[in-house]
Amino acid sequence: MPKVYECSFCGRPIPPGTGSVYVRRDGKILRFCSRRCRVSMIELKRDPRKLKWTKFYRGRRG
């Protein structure tokens, strides 16, 4: 049974066979559901707690 992972940025579930994986130099594996999440985290260095469309924002604000 394939495992369903969670996006490292927005927190959405990633269905098997989709998304992308980014491995940092320290060995940490980051999984992203879309290019939007990957660019926001890696290139733009955004904080997911400050963006309304992420699970982490909704969790904090109720």
mmCIF file as gemmi writes it, N, C-alpha and C atoms, coordinates in Angstrom:
data_model
loop_
_atom_site.group_PDB
_atom_site.id
_atom_site.type_symbol
_atom_site.label_atom_id
_atom_site.label_alt_id
_atom_site.label_comp_id
_atom_site.label_asym_id
_atom_site.label_entity_id
_atom_site.label_seq_id
_atom_site.pdbx_PDB_ins_code
_atom_site.Cartn_x
_atom_site.Cartn_y
_atom_site.Cartn_z
_atom_site.occupancy
_atom_site.B_iso_or_equiv
_atom_site.pdbx_formal_charge
_atom_site.auth_seq_id
_atom_site.auth_asym_id
_atom_site.pdbx_PDB_model_num
ATOM 1 N N . MET Axp A 1 ? 0.834 -1.181 0 1 0 ? 1 A 1
ATOM 2 C CA . MET Axp A 1 ? 0 0 0 1 0 ? 1 A 1
ATOM 3 C C . MET Axp A 1 ? 0.882 1.249 0 1 0 ? 1 A 1
ATOM 4 N N . PRO Axp A 2 ? 0.746 2.121 -0.998 1 0 ? 2 A 1
ATOM 5 C CA . PRO Axp A 2 ? 1.544 3.351 -1.043 1 0 ? 2 A 1
ATOM 6 C C . PRO Axp A 2 ? 1.19 4.278 0.122 1 0 ? 2 A 1
ATOM 7 N N . LYS Axp A 3 ? 2.185 4.996 0.578 1 0 ? 3 A 1
ATOM 8 C CA . LYS Axp A 3 ? 1.994 5.893 1.708 1 0 ? 3 A 1
ATOM 9 C C . LYS Axp A 3 ? 1.592 7.283 1.216 1 0 ? 3 A 1
ATOM 10 N N . VAL Axp A 4 ? 0.657 7.904 1.917 1 0 ? 4 A 1
ATOM 11 C CA . VAL Axp A 4 ? 0.232 9.26 1.608 1 0 ? 4 A 1
ATOM 12 C C . VAL Axp A 4 ? 1.005 10.191 2.532 1 0 ? 4 A 1
ATOM 13 N N . TYR Axp A 5 ? 1.805 11.085 1.947 1 0 ? 5 A 1
ATOM 14 C CA . TYR Axp A 5 ? 2.611 12.021 2.723 1 0 ? 5 A 1
ATOM 15 C C . TYR Axp A 5 ? 1.893 13.355 2.85 1 0 ? 5 A 1
ATOM 16 N N . GLU Axp A 6 ? 2.403 14.196 3.716 1 0 ? 6 A 1
ATOM 17 C CA . GLU Axp A 6 ? 1.853 15.525 3.921 1 0 ? 6 A 1
ATOM 18 C C . GLU Axp A 6 ? 2.836 16.554 3.377 1 0 ? 6 A 1
ATOM 19 N N . CYS Axp A 7 ? 2.322 17.583 2.744 1 0 ? 7 A 1
ATOM 20 C CA . CYS Axp A 7 ? 3.168 18.638 2.191 1 0 ? 7 A 1
ATOM 21 C C . CYS Axp A 7 ? 3.914 19.342 3.327 1 0 ? 7 A 1
ATOM 22 N N . SER Axp A 8 ? 5.205 19.562 3.145 1 0 ? 8 A 1
ATOM 23 C CA . SER Axp A 8 ? 6.025 20.203 4.177 1 0 ? 8 A 1
ATOM 24 C C . SER Axp A 8 ? 5.681 21.671 4.363 1 0 ? 8 A 1
ATOM 25 N N . PHE Axp A 9 ? 5.039 22.282 3.396 1 0 ? 9 A 1
ATOM 26 C CA . PHE Axp A 9 ? 4.724 23.696 3.496 1 0 ? 9 A 1
ATOM 27 C C . PHE Axp A 9 ? 3.265 23.953 3.87 1 0 ? 9 A 1
ATOM 28 N N . CYS Axp A 10 ? 2.345 23.432 3.085 1 0 ? 10 A 1
ATOM 29 C CA . CYS Axp A 10 ? 0.937 23.771 3.321 1 0 ? 10 A 1
ATOM 30 C C . CYS Axp A 10 ? 0.2 22.746 4.18 1 0 ? 10 A 1
ATOM 31 N N . GLY Axp A 11 ? 0.714 21.535 4.29 1 0 ? 11 A 1
ATOM 32 C CA . GLY Axp A 11 ? 0.09 20.528 5.133 1 0 ? 11 A 1
ATOM 33 C C . GLY Axp A 11 ? -0.962 19.671 4.453 1 0 ? 11 A 1
ATOM 34 N N . ARG Axp A 12 ? -1.185 19.873 3.16 1 0 ? 12 A 1
ATOM 35 C CA . ARG Axp A 12 ? -2.162 19.055 2.433 1 0 ? 12 A 1
ATOM 36 C C . ARG Axp A 12 ? -1.623 17.649 2.182 1 0 ? 12 A 1
ATOM 37 N N . PRO Axp A 13 ? -2.498 16.65 2.108 1 0 ? 13 A 1
ATOM 38 C CA . PRO Axp A 13 ? -2.025 15.297 1.768 1 0 ? 13 A 1
ATOM 39 C C . PRO Axp A 13 ? -1.575 15.232 0.304 1 0 ? 13 A 1
ATOM 40 N N . ILE Axp A 14 ? -0.519 14.447 0.057 1 0 ? 14 A 1
ATOM 41 C CA . ILE Axp A 14 ? 0.01 14.288 -1.298 1 0 ? 14 A 1
ATOM 42 C C . ILE Axp A 14 ? -0.324 12.874 -1.761 1 0 ? 14 A 1
ATOM 43 N N . PRO Axp A 15 ? -1.185 12.711 -2.775 1 0 ? 15 A 1
ATOM 44 C CA . PRO Axp A 15 ? -1.51 11.375 -3.275 1 0 ? 15 A 1
ATOM 45 C C . PRO Axp A 15 ? -0.28 10.695 -3.876 1 0 ? 15 A 1
ATOM 46 N N . PRO Axp A 16 ? -0.229 9.368 -3.824 1 0 ? 16 A 1
ATOM 47 C CA . PRO Axp A 16 ? 0.913 8.647 -4.399 1 0 ? 16 A 1
ATOM 48 C C . PRO Axp A 16 ? 1.073 8.955 -5.885 1 0 ? 16 A 1
ATOM 49 N N . GLY Axp A 17 ? 2.321 9.158 -6.311 1 0 ? 17 A 1
ATOM 50 C CA . GLY Axp A 17 ? 2.623 9.421 -7.701 1 0 ? 17 A 1
ATOM 51 C C . GLY Axp A 17 ? 2.584 10.893 -8.078 1 0 ? 17 A 1
ATOM 52 N N . THR Axp A 18 ? 2.33 11.769 -7.11 1 0 ? 18 A 1
ATOM 53 C CA . THR Axp A 18 ? 2.294 13.197 -7.391 1 0 ? 18 A 1
ATOM 54 C C . THR Axp A 18 ? 3.246 13.927 -6.454 1 0 ? 18 A 1
ATOM 55 N N . GLY Axp A 19 ? 3.42 15.22 -6.694 1 0 ? 19 A 1
ATOM 56 C CA . GLY Axp A 19 ? 4.268 16.028 -5.833 1 0 ? 19 A 1
ATOM 57 C C . GLY Axp A 19 ? 5.741 15.904 -6.175 1 0 ? 19 A 1
ATOM 58 N N . SER Axp A 20 ? 6.58 16.549 -5.368 1 0 ? 20 A 1
ATOM 59 C CA . SER Axp A 20 ? 8.019 16.495 -5.571 1 0 ? 20 A 1
ATOM 60 C C . SER Axp A 20 ? 8.732 16.389 -4.232 1 0 ? 20 A 1
ATOM 61 N N . VAL Axp A 21 ? 9.966 15.902 -4.288 1 0 ? 21 A 1
ATOM 62 C CA . VAL Axp A 21 ? 10.769 15.7 -3.082 1 0 ? 21 A 1
ATOM 63 C C . VAL Axp A 21 ? 12.026 16.546 -3.189 1 0 ? 21 A 1
ATOM 64 N N . TYR Axp A 22 ? 12.372 17.23 -2.116 1 0 ? 22 A 1
ATOM 65 C CA . TYR Axp A 22 ? 13.581 18.052 -2.059 1 0 ? 22 A 1
ATOM 66 C C . TYR Axp A 22 ? 14.382 17.578 -0.848 1 0 ? 22 A 1
ATOM 67 N N . VAL Axp A 23 ? 15.643 17.246 -1.053 1 0 ? 23 A 1
ATOM 68 C CA . VAL Axp A 23 ? 16.501 16.786 0.032 1 0 ? 23 A 1
ATOM 69 C C . VAL Axp A 23 ? 17.523 17.874 0.334 1 0 ? 23 A 1
ATOM 70 N N . ARG Axp A 24 ? 17.5 18.368 1.564 1 0 ? 24 A 1
ATOM 71 C CA . ARG Axp A 24 ? 18.442 19.409 1.963 1 0 ? 24 A 1
ATOM 72 C C . ARG Axp A 24 ? 19.81 18.808 2.246 1 0 ? 24 A 1
ATOM 73 N N . ARG Axp A 25 ? 20.797 19.654 2.367 1 0 ? 25 A 1
ATOM 74 C CA . ARG Axp A 25 ? 22.17 19.193 2.603 1 0 ? 25 A 1
ATOM 75 C C . ARG Axp A 25 ? 22.333 18.472 3.925 1 0 ? 25 A 1
ATOM 76 N N . ASP Axp A 26 ? 21.518 18.826 4.907 1 0 ? 26 A 1
ATOM 77 C CA . ASP Axp A 26 ? 21.612 18.166 6.204 1 0 ? 26 A 1
ATOM 78 C C . ASP Axp A 26 ? 20.878 16.824 6.238 1 0 ? 26 A 1
ATOM 79 N N . GLY Axp A 27 ? 20.26 16.434 5.118 1 0 ? 27 A 1
ATOM 80 C CA . GLY Axp A 27 ? 19.601 15.137 5.014 1 0 ? 27 A 1
ATOM 81 C C . GLY Axp A 27 ? 18.106 15.172 5.25 1 0 ? 27 A 1
ATOM 82 N N . LYS Axp A 28 ? 17.546 16.316 5.603 1 0 ? 28 A 1
ATOM 83 C CA . LYS Axp A 28 ? 16.115 16.41 5.838 1 0 ? 28 A 1
ATOM 84 C C . LYS Axp A 28 ? 15.364 16.348 4.515 1 0 ? 28 A 1
ATOM 85 N N . ILE Axp A 29 ? 14.306 15.547 4.484 1 0 ? 29 A 1
ATOM 86 C CA . ILE Axp A 29 ? 13.514 15.368 3.275 1 0 ? 29 A 1
ATOM 87 C C . ILE Axp A 29 ? 12.272 16.252 3.356 1 0 ? 29 A 1
ATOM 88 N N . LEU Axp A 30 ? 12.095 17.103 2.344 1 0 ? 30 A 1
ATOM 89 C CA . LEU Axp A 30 ? 10.925 17.964 2.258 1 0 ? 30 A 1
ATOM 90 C C . LEU Axp A 30 ? 10.077 17.497 1.086 1 0 ? 30 A 1
ATOM 91 N N . ARG Axp A 31 ? 8.795 17.314 1.314 1 0 ? 31 A 1
ATOM 92 C CA . ARG Axp A 31 ? 7.876 16.874 0.259 1 0 ? 31 A 1
ATOM 93 C C . ARG Axp A 31 ? 6.884 17.995 -0.014 1 0 ? 31 A 1
ATOM 94 N N . PHE Axp A 32 ? 6.66 18.272 -1.3 1 0 ? 32 A 1
ATOM 95 C CA . PHE Axp A 32 ? 5.789 19.365 -1.695 1 0 ? 32 A 1
ATOM 96 C C . PHE Axp A 32 ? 4.695 18.867 -2.623 1 0 ? 32 A 1
ATOM 97 N N . CYS Axp A 33 ? 3.487 19.424 -2.462 1 0 ? 33 A 1
ATOM 98 C CA . CYS Axp A 33 ? 2.36 19.017 -3.3 1 0 ? 33 A 1
ATOM 99 C C . CYS Axp A 33 ? 2.35 19.769 -4.62 1 0 ? 33 A 1
ATOM 100 N N . SER Axp A 34 ? 2.942 20.968 -4.646 1 0 ? 34 A 1
ATOM 101 C CA . SER Axp A 34 ? 2.903 21.779 -5.86 1 0 ? 34 A 1
ATOM 102 C C . SER Axp A 34 ? 4.147 22.656 -5.962 1 0 ? 34 A 1
ATOM 103 N N . ARG Axp A 35 ? 4.298 23.255 -7.135 1 0 ? 35 A 1
ATOM 104 C CA . ARG Axp A 35 ? 5.41 24.183 -7.345 1 0 ? 35 A 1
ATOM 105 C C . ARG Axp A 35 ? 5.233 25.411 -6.466 1 0 ? 35 A 1
ATOM 106 N N . ARG Axp A 36 ? 4.002 25.806 -6.281 1 0 ? 36 A 1
ATOM 107 C CA . ARG Axp A 36 ? 3.685 26.958 -5.44 1 0 ? 36 A 1
ATOM 108 C C . ARG Axp A 36 ? 4.253 26.794 -4.023 1 0 ? 36 A 1
ATOM 109 N N . CYS Axp A 37 ? 4.106 25.614 -3.453 1 0 ? 37 A 1
ATOM 110 C CA . CYS Axp A 37 ? 4.628 25.346 -2.109 1 0 ? 37 A 1
ATOM 111 C C . CYS Axp A 37 ? 6.152 25.289 -2.109 1 0 ? 37 A 1
ATOM 112 N N . ARG Axp A 38 ? 6.728 24.647 -3.111 1 0 ? 38 A 1
ATOM 113 C CA . ARG Axp A 38 ? 8.194 24.519 -3.181 1 0 ? 38 A 1
ATOM 114 C C . ARG Axp A 38 ? 8.863 25.879 -3.317 1 0 ? 38 A 1
ATOM 115 N N . VAL Axp A 39 ? 8.367 26.706 -4.214 1 0 ? 39 A 1
ATOM 116 C CA . VAL Axp A 39 ? 8.949 28.024 -4.427 1 0 ? 39 A 1
ATOM 117 C C . VAL Axp A 39 ? 8.759 28.907 -3.189 1 0 ? 39 A 1
ATOM 118 N N . SER Axp A 40 ? 7.585 28.84 -2.575 1 0 ? 40 A 1
ATOM 119 C CA . SER Axp A 40 ? 7.323 29.654 -1.388 1 0 ? 40 A 1
ATOM 120 C C . SER Axp A 40 ? 8.286 29.324 -0.26 1 0 ? 40 A 1
ATOM 121 N N . MET Axp A 41 ? 8.594 28.05 -0.075 1 0 ? 41 A 1
ATOM 122 C CA . MET Axp A 41 ? 9.447 27.658 1.045 1 0 ? 41 A 1
ATOM 123 C C . MET Axp A 41 ? 10.938 27.814 0.733 1 0 ? 41 A 1
ATOM 124 N N . ILE Axp A 42 ? 11.365 27.324 -0.41 1 0 ? 42 A 1
ATOM 125 C CA . ILE Axp A 42 ? 12.805 27.265 -0.693 1 0 ? 42 A 1
ATOM 126 C C . ILE Axp A 42 ? 13.33 28.58 -1.262 1 0 ? 42 A 1
ATOM 127 N N . GLU Axp A 43 ? 12.696 29.098 -2.286 1 0 ? 43 A 1
ATOM 128 C CA . GLU Axp A 43 ? 13.221 30.288 -2.958 1 0 ? 43 A 1
ATOM 129 C C . GLU Axp A 43 ? 12.812 31.586 -2.268 1 0 ? 43 A 1
ATOM 130 N N . LEU Axp A 44 ? 11.547 31.689 -1.86 1 0 ? 44 A 1
ATOM 131 C CA . LEU Axp A 44 ? 11.058 32.932 -1.276 1 0 ? 44 A 1
ATOM 132 C C . LEU Axp A 44 ? 11.162 32.953 0.246 1 0 ? 44 A 1
ATOM 133 N N . LYS Axp A 45 ? 11.443 31.806 0.851 1 0 ? 45 A 1
ATOM 134 C CA . LYS Axp A 45 ? 11.623 31.671 2.305 1 0 ? 45 A 1
ATOM 135 C C . LYS Axp A 45 ? 10.442 32.256 3.087 1 0 ? 45 A 1
ATOM 136 N N . ARG Axp A 46 ? 9.245 31.899 2.667 1 0 ? 46 A 1
ATOM 137 C CA . ARG Axp A 46 ? 8.041 32.374 3.342 1 0 ? 46 A 1
ATOM 138 C C . ARG Axp A 46 ? 7.724 31.513 4.564 1 0 ? 46 A 1
ATOM 139 N N . ASP Axp A 47 ? 7.009 32.103 5.502 1 0 ? 47 A 1
ATOM 140 C CA . ASP Axp A 47 ? 6.587 31.408 6.713 1 0 ? 47 A 1
ATOM 141 C C . ASP Axp A 47 ? 5.159 30.894 6.494 1 0 ? 47 A 1
ATOM 142 N N . PRO Axp A 48 ? 4.937 29.57 6.549 1 0 ? 48 A 1
ATOM 143 C CA . PRO Axp A 48 ? 3.588 29.045 6.284 1 0 ? 48 A 1
ATOM 144 C C . PRO Axp A 48 ? 2.556 29.506 7.315 1 0 ? 48 A 1
ATOM 145 N N . ARG Axp A 49 ? 2.983 29.936 8.481 1 0 ? 49 A 1
ATOM 146 C CA . ARG Axp A 49 ? 2.042 30.403 9.505 1 0 ? 49 A 1
ATOM 147 C C . ARG Axp A 49 ? 1.448 31.765 9.164 1 0 ? 49 A 1
ATOM 148 N N . LYS Axp A 50 ? 2.007 32.458 8.173 1 0 ? 50 A 1
ATOM 149 C CA . LYS Axp A 50 ? 1.52 33.786 7.804 1 0 ? 50 A 1
ATOM 150 C C . LYS Axp A 50 ? 0.703 33.801 6.517 1 0 ? 50 A 1
ATOM 151 N N . LEU Axp A 51 ? 0.516 32.649 5.879 1 0 ? 51 A 1
ATOM 152 C CA . LEU Axp A 51 ? -0.243 32.566 4.627 1 0 ? 51 A 1
ATOM 153 C C . LEU Axp A 51 ? -1.584 31.888 4.878 1 0 ? 51 A 1
ATOM 154 N N . LYS Axp A 52 ? -2.659 32.54 4.454 1 0 ? 52 A 1
ATOM 155 C CA . LYS Axp A 52 ? -4.005 32.077 4.773 1 0 ? 52 A 1
ATOM 156 C C . LYS Axp A 52 ? -4.366 30.728 4.162 1 0 ? 52 A 1
ATOM 157 N N . TRP Axp A 53 ? -3.718 30.336 3.079 1 0 ? 53 A 1
ATOM 158 C CA . TRP Axp A 53 ? -4.091 29.104 2.392 1 0 ? 53 A 1
ATOM 159 C C . TRP Axp A 53 ? -3.39 27.864 2.938 1 0 ? 53 A 1
ATOM 160 N N . THR Axp A 54 ? -2.61 27.985 4.001 1 0 ? 54 A 1
ATOM 161 C CA . THR Axp A 54 ? -1.91 26.828 4.565 1 0 ? 54 A 1
ATOM 162 C C . THR Axp A 54 ? -2.646 26.276 5.782 1 0 ? 54 A 1
ATOM 163 N N . LYS Axp A 55 ? -2.428 25.025 6.051 1 0 ? 55 A 1
ATOM 164 C CA . LYS Axp A 55 ? -3.031 24.359 7.201 1 0 ? 55 A 1
ATOM 165 C C . LYS Axp A 55 ? -2.485 24.932 8.507 1 0 ? 55 A 1
ATOM 166 N N . PHE Axp A 56 ? -1.238 25.335 8.5 1 0 ? 56 A 1
ATOM 167 C CA . PHE Axp A 56 ? -0.593 25.846 9.7 1 0 ? 56 A 1
ATOM 168 C C . PHE Axp A 56 ? -1.165 27.205 10.111 1 0 ? 56 A 1
ATOM 169 N N . TYR Axp A 57 ? -1.601 28.009 9.169 1 0 ? 57 A 1
ATOM 170 C CA . TYR Axp A 57 ? -2.257 29.288 9.457 1 0 ? 57 A 1
ATOM 171 C C . TYR Axp A 57 ? -3.624 29.029 10.08 1 0 ? 57 A 1
ATOM 172 N N . ARG Axp A 58 ? -4.388 28.137 9.474 1 0 ? 58 A 1
ATOM 173 C CA . ARG Axp A 58 ? -5.728 27.844 9.974 1 0 ? 58 A 1
ATOM 174 C C . ARG Axp A 58 ? -5.69 27.202 11.35 1 0 ? 58 A 1
ATOM 175 N N . GLY Axp A 59 ? -4.701 26.368 11.611 1 0 ? 59 A 1
ATOM 176 C CA . GLY Axp A 59 ? -4.574 25.72 12.901 1 0 ? 59 A 1
ATOM 177 C C . GLY Axp A 59 ? -4.297 26.697 14.019 1 0 ? 59 A 1
ATOM 178 N N . ARG Axp A 60 ? -3.521 27.707 13.708 1 0 ? 60 A 1
ATOM 179 C CA . ARG Axp A 60 ? -3.161 28.698 14.7 1 0 ? 60 A 1
ATOM 180 C C . ARG Axp A 60 ? -4.296 29.67 14.987 1 0 ? 60 A 1
ATOM 181 N N . ARG Axp A 61 ? -5.051 30.008 13.95 1 0 ? 61 A 1
ATOM 182 C CA . ARG Axp A 61 ? -6.098 31.021 14.091 1 0 ? 61 A 1
ATOM 183 C C . ARG Axp A 61 ? -7.478 30.452 14.407 1 0 ? 61 A 1
ATOM 184 N N . GLY Axp A 62 ? -7.609 29.149 14.294 1 0 ? 62 A 1
ATOM 185 C CA . GLY Axp A 62 ? -8.909 28.529 14.576 1 0 ? 62 A 1
ATOM 186 C C . GLY Axp A 62 ? -9.679 28.417 13.356 1 0 ? 62 A 1
